[in-house]
Amino acid sequence: MTVDPYAPEHGDPSYRVLEYRLSLRYKVSTNRLDAEAVIVAEALEPLTRFHLDLVGLTASRVRVDGDKRTRFQHTPRQVTVRPSARIEAGQRFEVDVRYSGSPSPRSSRWGRVGWEELEDGVLVASQPVGAPTWFPCNDRVGDKASYRIELTTEDAYTVVAPGRLVARSSASGRTSWTYVEDIPTAAYLVALHIGRYRTDPVPLGSVPGAVHYPAALRTPVSATVANLPRMLALFERSFGPYPLGRYDMVVTPDVLEIPLEAQGMAVFGSNFTDGRWESERLVAHELAHQWFGNSIGLETWRDIWLNEGFACYAEWLWSEESGGPTAHHQAKKHWELLDGLPQDLVLGDPGPDLIFDDRVYKRGALTLHALRRVVGDEVFFRILQSWTAANEGATATTADFIALAEQVAGWRLGGLFVEWLEDRALPKLPHRRKDA
């Protein structure tokens, strides 16, 4: 493995993490975190030292396999760990880190990301490099692991994290919440929400669901989640079975700039409960990420269109399903909008500064619509379902998608993908297959 060229200062390619076990004690009123992380990892090459990402917090003790002779050095970005004996390639090892401090967002080229205090509570929005603001990790987009998260905080607060809530207990005015996520998860997708939330189940058919929200927002939140069952049913018909164990939607009392997906969940500000299409499409977008981005992860940030283009196309599918403009109408509208913008973006390699540019989202969706026009509906949706089935819980690349699309279609599609992924100029949408 090599460093991610879009985030070369983040993560360590010399090992992979298998499991994180996080024990956190947090006080909302003072933003104080005292924590311990146990990290089970496997060396990918011989190691005399390795790095953990940890930002804004202080590591006070580090042990490798319980060895007190372990040495470590903490810089503002990383903890460098030096075990007393070399770790051989293929060897599993366990790192125990005690750390503490007042967590806060980190500055990055993509803005401030990570742990964020709300007016009364906390949210974690880590995409793409914010995970180290609250736990030591190997912050590589392609490094997926399982998680056990135990957080203890004041009784008044609800805690929401990825996976199953397996334990909850209270004593002396504090409550401990324990979540387990067995499905491999990238560090940036491990969210944490702490708030004075009411929790209501949301019947989604094939998967357990819930919404967590301030009681005062009950009416608009109920209207916002009303279409979730239909959305999930559409996406299961289009993409294949829902790939994760559950789906949770968190609505904060605060206004947020954007919603954001996490593993098995998404967070929305109170401003996204207005019932308008702009909010509804984002509900569909974040739900679709559970297939594209969460179940199927990226190996490097270069292939971000595999996340955002697919989720954007899901918005257009929902528009058509819900009685709005068809997917083709949406494609034509957004093609015209992109045609009027600078033609300086290479979708398959946009560069780190442009990975969240709206042109990546829309041109990614247009790439899929172009593919659909060329191969026809039946083959197109077979491609999507084969893609999600073949890569469930794993990571994949653009080259993987092209190879699978050609295999399912039965003919070469290289010219189409070169135009949409490698050329800067915006291609014309192809004519629809006559037999489609």
C-alpha positions, 0 to 999 in steps of 0.5 A: 500500500502507498500513501493517498496522494490526495491526503499524503500527511494522513494515515500510515500505509504500513499496517491495517486496522482490524478493530477499534475499541473505544472507551470514552468519558465525556462531560458536555458542560466542559467539553472534557474527554478522557478516553482509552483506545485499543487498536487491533492491527496487522502489519503489512511490512516489518515495523520498527515504528508506526504512526497513529493520527491524533489531533488536538488531544494529548496521549499520556500512555501508549502500549504495544501488546501491553509492553511498558517499554513502548516509546512514543512521541506526539506531534500536533498531527500524529503519535509516532509509536516505537515498539520495543521489538520489531513487528513482522509483516503479517503479524497482528498486534494491539495498541493501547492509547490513553488520551484526553483533552478538549476535542475540537474541529481541525483545520484542513484544506477542506475546511474545519472537520471533526468533533464539533460542539453544538449549542447543547451537545456534540456532532462528529462530521469527519469527512474526509480527515476529521476522525483523529479529532476524537480518537487515535486512528489510521486515517486512510479512506481505504482502511476499514475496521470494526468498532466497539464504542462505549461513551459515558456522559450526563444522563440528560443526553442521548448518544448515537453511534454506528452499529447496534446499541448493545448496552445502556446503563446509568449510575450517579447521574451518568449513562453509558452507551455501548455500540458495536459495528461489525461491518468494516467501516472507514474512520471518517464514517464513524460519527458520534452524536450527543444531544437532548434527543427523542428517539422514534422508530422508523419502519423501513421494511427490511431494516431497523430504522430510527430518527433522533431529534429535539422534541420541539421538532416532532412535527417537521421531523415526522414529515421529513422521514415520512418518505424514507420507507419508499426511498429505501424500497426504491433503492433496494429495487435499483441497487440491491438489498440494503447493505448495513444493519440499520439506518438512523437519522439524526436531526440537530436543533442547530442549523447546519450548512450541509447534511452528512452521511456516516456509517448506517446514519446521516445527520441533518440540521433543523433547517433541512426539515422544511419539506422542500425538494432541496431538503428531500433530495438530500435525504435521498442522497444521504440514504444512497450513500449507505450503498455507495461510499459506506458499504462500497468504500474508496481506496483513495480519495481520487475516486470520489465520484464513485460516492458522490456521483452515485448518490446524486443519481439516486436523487434523480431516481427518487425525483422520478419515483415521487412524481417529480421530473424524470431522471432524464429531465434532471440529467438534461437540466444539470448538463445545461448547468455544467455546460455553462461552467468552467471546463477544467475538471477531470472527473476521474482525477479532480485533484484534492481541492475539488473532491467536493466540488459540485461539478464532481457530484453532477458530472458523476451522476451524468456519467451514470446516466450516459452509461444508462443511455448506452446500455439500456435500463435492464443492463444498467440496473444489473450493473449497479446491483452487480457492483454493490453485491461484488464489493459489499463491505470492501473498497473499490476503484474506478477501474473496477467499476469499468471492468464490471460494467463491461463484463455485465454489458458484454462489450467494451465501454472504454470510449464512454468512460474516457470521455466522461472521466478523463476528458475536461470538456463536457461530453454530449449525452448519448442517444438512448438505445432503441431497445432500452 
